[in-house]
């Protein structure tokens, strides 16, 4: 028995060593997502301790609200699901906010159309709708749009009643390919290779500065679909069609005395593109340039321009290790939305006052 254990130990020892290396450097939680899906070693263990990642939510969710009157309705993707440190939670300090759960809105653009065409806004009284959509998915979300579709409250109630939370297990397993692949291939590649696609999902690109992230890294990690999306997002006709659709949604909402705020969220790749050292094979994103040139009826939040103006003064606009913006950006964006709402309210009040005075003069 001893001889068997002695002989087999020579076989298992290397795997045990690789396993412990993986436990130390492999990220097996939902966030940071880029480390996990890209097999990027987590060498900055204390990086996230500087952020206030609160889970205390001050907004209401459609799935459990008891009220029906709110200043703001938010609908979006994972950038609108950042719990206590997201932009909508910061807005909830000043306004009443109702959020449409993501399981109700797989495609937030189509879902908002459905809500506007149905009886939702007959029951829920809101003044503003914030439509948020990340850059890499926004054009895809406009394809095959059904402008006359609708959803009724009874259908939403059914979705909520039948919804079951799916628990996703991201934990590391000894008996997995990662035990060998991660320490023997991806860790050395991270330290000795520049400008590559890791695990076919995450680009690791050199930056020309160490000042963008508080861990002083000069590496830009971003999701591979952000580069791929430039195929559609850099096409002028696609952006013009998107803008026409957003104006149409704005018209639908204005018929109900609701104002639309559109918040396209820049890809991490787009926001930091100018700081990339080698751009030879990396297409420059021009989505925001094209959208800026369009004529809009809705309130537009140019998140890229807003955040790009802060990069030289604020670190960690986006997390170093994640696709999403950090609480730093959430605060900046929320403050800008608040300013737009205050300005819009002042403008509306001024118009109403002018109408009243005009009416008095005519009498």
C-alpha positions as CSV (number, residue, x, y, z in Angstrom):
1,X,0.0,0.0,0.0
2,X,2.8,2.4,0.9
3,X,4.6,1.6,-2.4
4,X,1.3,2.4,-4.3
5,X,0.9,5.7,-2.4
6,X,4.6,6.5,-3.0
7,X,4.3,5.8,-6.7
8,X,1.0,7.6,-7.3
9,X,2.2,10.6,-5.4
10,X,4.7,11.4,-8.2
11,X,1.7,11.5,-10.6
12,X,-0.7,13.5,-8.4
13,X,1.8,15.9,-6.8
14,X,2.2,18.1,-9.9
15,X,-1.6,18.3,-10.3
16,X,-2.0,19.3,-6.6
17,X,0.6,22.0,-7.1
18,X,-1.2,23.3,-10.1
19,X,-4.4,23.2,-8.2
20,X,-3.1,25.4,-5.4
21,X,-1.7,27.9,-7.9
22,X,-5.1,28.1,-9.5
23,X,-6.8,28.5,-6.2
24,X,-4.6,31.5,-5.4
25,X,-4.8,33.3,-8.8
26,X,-8.0,32.1,-10.5
27,X,-11.1,34.2,-10.1
28,X,-14.1,32.1,-9.6
29,X,-16.8,34.7,-8.8
30,X,-19.3,36.4,-11.0
31,X,-17.4,39.6,-10.7
32,X,-14.7,40.5,-11.9
33,X,-16.1,38.9,-15.0
34,X,-13.1,39.5,-17.3
35,X,-10.7,37.6,-15.1
36,X,-13.0,34.6,-14.8
37,X,-13.9,34.2,-18.5
38,X,-10.5,35.2,-19.8
39,X,-8.5,33.1,-17.5
40,X,-6.6,36.2,-16.4
41,X,-4.6,35.8,-13.2
42,X,-5.9,37.8,-10.3
43,X,-2.6,39.4,-9.1
44,X,-4.3,42.5,-7.6
45,X,-6.2,40.9,-4.7
46,X,-6.8,44.2,-2.8
47,X,-7.9,46.1,-5.9
48,X,-11.6,46.2,-5.1
49,X,-11.3,47.1,-1.5
50,X,-11.2,50.8,-2.3
51,X,-14.7,50.8,-3.8
52,X,-17.9,51.1,-1.9
53,X,-19.8,48.2,-3.4
54,X,-23.0,48.6,-1.4
55,X,-25.8,46.1,-1.8
56,X,-28.3,48.5,-0.1
57,X,-30.9,49.3,-2.8
58,X,-32.9,52.5,-2.5
59,X,-34.9,52.0,-5.6
60,X,-37.9,49.7,-6.2
61,X,-38.1,46.8,-8.6
62,X,-41.1,46.1,-10.7
63,X,-41.2,42.5,-9.5
64,X,-42.0,43.5,-5.9
65,X,-43.3,47.1,-5.9
66,X,-46.5,48.1,-4.1
67,X,-46.5,51.7,-5.4
68,X,-47.5,53.0,-8.8
69,X,-46.2,56.5,-8.9
70,X,-42.5,57.3,-9.6
71,X,-40.4,60.1,-11.0
72,X,-38.2,57.7,-13.0
73,X,-38.5,54.3,-14.6
74,X,-35.2,52.6,-15.5
75,X,-34.8,49.7,-18.0
76,X,-31.5,48.4,-19.3
77,X,-28.9,45.6,-19.1
78,X,-26.2,44.6,-16.6
79,X,-25.1,48.3,-16.3
80,X,-28.5,48.9,-14.8
81,X,-28.2,46.0,-12.4
82,X,-25.4,47.2,-10.2
83,X,-27.5,47.1,-7.0
84,X,-26.4,49.7,-4.4
85,X,-23.6,51.2,-6.4
86,X,-25.3,51.7,-9.7
87,X,-26.4,55.0,-11.3
88,X,-30.1,54.3,-10.5
89,X,-29.4,53.8,-6.8
90,X,-27.7,57.1,-6.7
91,X,-30.6,58.8,-8.5
92,X,-32.8,57.3,-5.8
93,X,-31.3,59.7,-3.3
94,X,-33.1,62.5,-5.0
95,X,-36.0,60.8,-7.0
96,X,-38.4,57.9,-6.7
97,X,-37.0,55.2,-9.0
98,X,-38.7,52.1,-10.4
99,X,-36.5,49.5,-12.2
100,X,-37.7,46.9,-14.7
101,X,-36.1,43.7,-13.7
102,X,-33.8,42.3,-16.3
103,X,-35.6,39.0,-16.5
104,X,-38.7,40.9,-17.7
105,X,-36.7,42.8,-20.4
106,X,-34.3,40.6,-22.3
107,X,-34.2,43.2,-25.0
108,X,-34.9,46.5,-23.3
109,X,-35.7,48.4,-26.5
110,X,-38.4,45.9,-27.5
111,X,-39.7,45.7,-24.0
112,X,-40.1,49.5,-23.7
113,X,-42.0,49.5,-26.9
114,X,-44.2,46.7,-25.6
115,X,-44.8,48.6,-22.4
116,X,-45.7,51.8,-24.2
117,X,-48.2,50.0,-26.5
118,X,-49.8,48.1,-23.6
119,X,-51.6,49.2,-20.4
120,X,-48.5,49.5,-18.2
121,X,-48.4,53.3,-18.2
122,X,-52.1,53.4,-17.5
123,X,-51.3,52.0,-14.1
124,X,-47.7,53.2,-13.4
125,X,-47.4,56.9,-13.4
126,X,-43.9,58.0,-14.3
127,X,-42.4,61.2,-15.6
128,X,-39.1,59.9,-17.1
129,X,-38.0,56.7,-18.6
130,X,-34.2,56.0,-18.7
131,X,-33.4,53.5,-21.5
132,X,-29.9,52.2,-21.0
133,X,-28.1,49.9,-23.5
134,X,-24.5,48.9,-23.7
135,X,-22.8,49.9,-27.0
136,X,-21.8,46.4,-28.1
137,X,-25.4,45.2,-28.1
138,X,-27.5,48.2,-29.0
139,X,-27.6,47.7,-32.8
140,X,-28.4,44.0,-32.4
141,X,-31.3,45.0,-30.1
142,X,-32.8,47.1,-32.9
143,X,-32.9,44.2,-35.4
144,X,-36.3,42.6,-36.0
145,X,-38.0,45.2,-33.8
146,X,-41.8,44.8,-33.8
147,X,-43.0,48.4,-33.4
148,X,-46.6,47.5,-32.7
149,X,-46.1,44.7,-30.2
150,X,-47.5,45.2,-26.7
151,X,-47.4,43.5,-23.3
152,X,-50.2,43.8,-20.8
153,X,-49.9,44.0,-17.0
154,X,-51.5,40.6,-16.6
155,X,-48.7,39.1,-18.7
156,X,-46.0,40.9,-16.7
157,X,-47.6,39.6,-13.5
158,X,-47.4,36.1,-14.9
159,X,-43.7,36.5,-15.8
160,X,-43.0,37.7,-12.2
161,X,-45.1,34.9,-10.6
162,X,-43.4,32.2,-12.7
163,X,-39.9,33.5,-12.4
164,X,-37.4,31.3,-10.7
165,X,-34.0,32.6,-9.7
166,X,-31.3,30.5,-11.3
167,X,-28.2,30.0,-9.1
168,X,-25.0,30.0,-11.2
169,X,-22.0,28.2,-9.7
170,X,-18.8,29.9,-10.7
171,X,-16.7,28.0,-8.1
172,X,-13.4,26.4,-9.1
173,X,-13.4,22.6,-9.6
174,X,-10.2,20.5,-9.2
175,X,-11.4,18.1,-12.0
176,X,-11.5,20.7,-14.7
177,X,-9.4,21.7,-17.7
178,X,-8.6,24.9,-15.8
179,X,-6.4,23.0,-13.4
180,X,-3.9,22.5,-16.1
181,X,-4.7,25.1,-18.7
182,X,-4.8,28.1,-16.3
183,X,-1.4,27.8,-14.5
184,X,0.6,26.2,-17.4
185,X,-0.7,28.3,-20.3
186,X,-2.6,31.4,-19.3
187,X,-0.5,32.6,-16.4
188,X,2.8,32.6,-18.3
189,X,1.1,34.2,-21.3
190,X,-0.2,37.0,-19.1
191,X,3.3,37.9,-17.9
192,X,5.3,37.3,-21.1
193,X,3.0,38.1,-24.1
194,X,1.6,41.4,-25.2
195,X,-1.6,42.2,-27.0
196,X,-3.4,38.9,-27.3
197,X,-6.8,37.4,-27.0
198,X,-7.0,35.3,-23.8
199,X,-9.2,32.1,-23.7
200,X,-10.8,33.4,-27.0
201,X,-12.9,35.9,-25.0
202,X,-10.9,38.7,-23.4
203,X,-8.3,40.9,-25.1
204,X,-5.3,41.9,-23.0
205,X,-3.9,45.0,-24.7
206,X,-1.0,47.3,-23.7
207,X,-1.8,50.9,-22.8
208,X,0.5,53.9,-23.1
209,X,0.0,54.9,-19.4
210,X,-0.1,53.3,-15.9
211,X,-2.4,56.0,-14.6
212,X,-5.9,54.9,-15.7
213,X,-6.4,52.3,-12.9
214,X,-5.6,52.6,-9.2
215,X,-3.6,49.3,-9.4
216,X,-1.2,51.1,-11.8
217,X,-1.6,48.5,-14.5
218,X,-1.0,49.4,-18.1
219,X,-3.1,46.6,-19.4
220,X,-6.6,47.1,-20.9
221,X,-8.8,44.0,-20.5
222,X,-12.0,44.0,-22.6
223,X,-14.6,41.6,-23.9
224,X,-13.9,40.4,-27.5
225,X,-17.4,41.2,-28.7
226,X,-16.7,44.9,-28.1
227,X,-14.2,44.9,-31.0
228,X,-16.5,42.6,-33.1
229,X,-19.4,45.0,-32.6
230,X,-17.7,47.7,-34.6
231,X,-18.7,45.8,-37.7
232,X,-22.2,47.0,-37.1
233,X,-21.8,50.0,-34.8
234,X,-19.5,51.9,-37.3
235,X,-22.1,51.8,-40.0
236,X,-23.8,55.2,-40.4
237,X,-27.1,53.7,-41.7
238,X,-27.4,51.5,-38.7
239,X,-27.0,54.5,-36.3
240,X,-29.5,56.6,-38.3
241,X,-32.0,53.7,-38.1
242,X,-31.4,53.4,-34.4
243,X,-32.0,57.1,-33.9
244,X,-35.3,57.0,-35.9
245,X,-36.4,54.1,-33.7
246,X,-35.5,56.0,-30.5
247,X,-37.4,59.1,-31.7
248,X,-40.4,56.9,-32.4
249,X,-40.3,55.5,-28.9
250,X,-40.0,59.1,-27.6
251,X,-43.2,60.0,-29.5
252,X,-45.1,57.1,-28.0
253,X,-44.0,58.1,-24.5
254,X,-44.7,61.8,-25.0
255,X,-48.3,60.9,-25.9
256,X,-48.5,59.8,-22.2
257,X,-46.6,62.9,-21.0
258,X,-43.5,60.9,-20.3
259,X,-40.0,62.0,-21.3
260,X,-37.4,59.6,-22.7
261,X,-33.8,59.7,-21.5
262,X,-31.5,57.6,-23.7
263,X,-28.3,56.3,-22.1
264,X,-26.1,54.4,-24.4
265,X,-23.3,52.9,-22.3
266,X,-19.8,53.0,-23.9
267,X,-17.9,49.8,-24.2
268,X,-14.7,49.7,-22.2
269,X,-12.8,49.2,-25.4
270,X,-14.3,52.4,-26.9
271,X,-13.8,54.6,-23.8
272,X,-10.1,53.7,-23.5
273,X,-9.3,53.3,-27.2
274,X,-7.1,56.4,-27.4
275,X,-4.8,55.1,-24.8
276,X,-4.0,51.8,-26.6
277,X,-0.4,51.6,-27.7
278,X,-0.7,49.4,-30.8
279,X,-3.9,50.1,-32.7
280,X,-2.9,48.5,-36.1
281,X,-5.4,45.7,-36.0
282,X,-7.9,47.4,-33.7
283,X,-10.8,49.2,-35.4
284,X,-11.6,52.6,-34.0
285,X,-15.2,52.7,-32.6
286,X,-17.1,55.6,-34.0
287,X,-20.6,54.8,-32.7
288,X,-20.9,57.8,-30.5
289,X,-19.5,60.1,-33.2
290,X,-22.2,58.9,-35.5
291,X,-25.0,59.1,-32.9
292,X,-24.0,62.6,-31.9
293,X,-24.6,63.9,-35.4
294,X,-28.2,62.7,-35.5
295,X,-31.3,64.9,-34.7
296,X,-32.9,63.7,-31.5
297,X,-36.3,64.3,-29.9
298,X,-35.3,62.5,-26.7
299,X,-33.0,63.6,-23.9
300,X,-29.6,62.2,-24.8
301,X,-26.9,61.4,-22.3
302,X,-23.6,61.2,-24.1
303,X,-21.9,58.9,-21.6
304,X,-18.7,58.5,-23.6
305,X,-18.1,62.2,-23.9
306,X,-19.0,62.7,-20.2
307,X,-16.7,59.9,-18.9
308,X,-13.8,60.6,-21.4
309,X,-13.6,64.2,-20.0
310,X,-13.0,62.7,-16.6
311,X,-10.4,60.1,-17.4
312,X,-7.4,62.3,-16.9
313,X,-8.6,63.3,-13.4
314,X,-10.3,60.2,-12.2
315,X,-8.9,56.6,-12.0
316,X,-11.1,53.5,-12.4
317,X,-13.8,55.0,-14.5
318,X,-14.3,51.3,-15.4
319,X,-13.1,48.5,-13.3
320,X,-9.7,47.2,-14.4
321,X,-10.8,43.6,-14.2
322,X,-14.4,43.9,-15.3
323,X,-16.5,44.9,-18.3
324,X,-18.6,47.4,-16.3
325,X,-18.0,50.9,-15.0
326,X,-17.2,51.4,-11.4
327,X,-19.0,53.5,-8.7
328,X,-16.9,56.4,-9.9
329,X,-18.6,56.4,-13.3
330,X,-22.0,55.6,-11.7
331,X,-21.8,58.8,-9.7
332,X,-20.7,60.9,-12.7
333,X,-23.5,59.6,-14.9
334,X,-26.1,59.9,-12.2
335,X,-25.2,63.5,-11.6
336,X,-25.5,64.3,-15.3
337,X,-28.9,62.6,-15.5
338,X,-30.0,64.6,-12.4
339,X,-28.9,67.8,-14.1
340,X,-30.9,67.0,-17.2
341,X,-34.0,66.2,-15.2
342,X,-33.7,69.4,-13.2
343,X,-33.2,71.4,-16.4
344,X,-36.1,69.7,-18.1
345,X,-38.4,70.4,-15.1
346,X,-37.3,74.0,-15.1
347,X,-38.0,74.3,-18.8
348,X,-41.4,72.7,-18.4
349,X,-42.3,75.0,-15.5
350,X,-41.2,78.0,-17.4
351,X,-43.4,77.0,-20.4
352,X,-46.4,76.4,-18.1
353,X,-45.9,79.8,-16.5
354,X,-45.6,81.5,-19.9
355,X,-48.9,79.8,-21.0
356,X,-50.7,81.0,-17.8
357,X,-49.4,84.6,-18.3
358,X,-50.4,84.5,-21.9
359,X,-53.8,83.3,-21.0
360,X,-54.2,86.1,-18.4
361,X,-53.2,88.7,-21.0
362,X,-55.7,87.4,-23.5
363,X,-58.5,87.6,-21.0
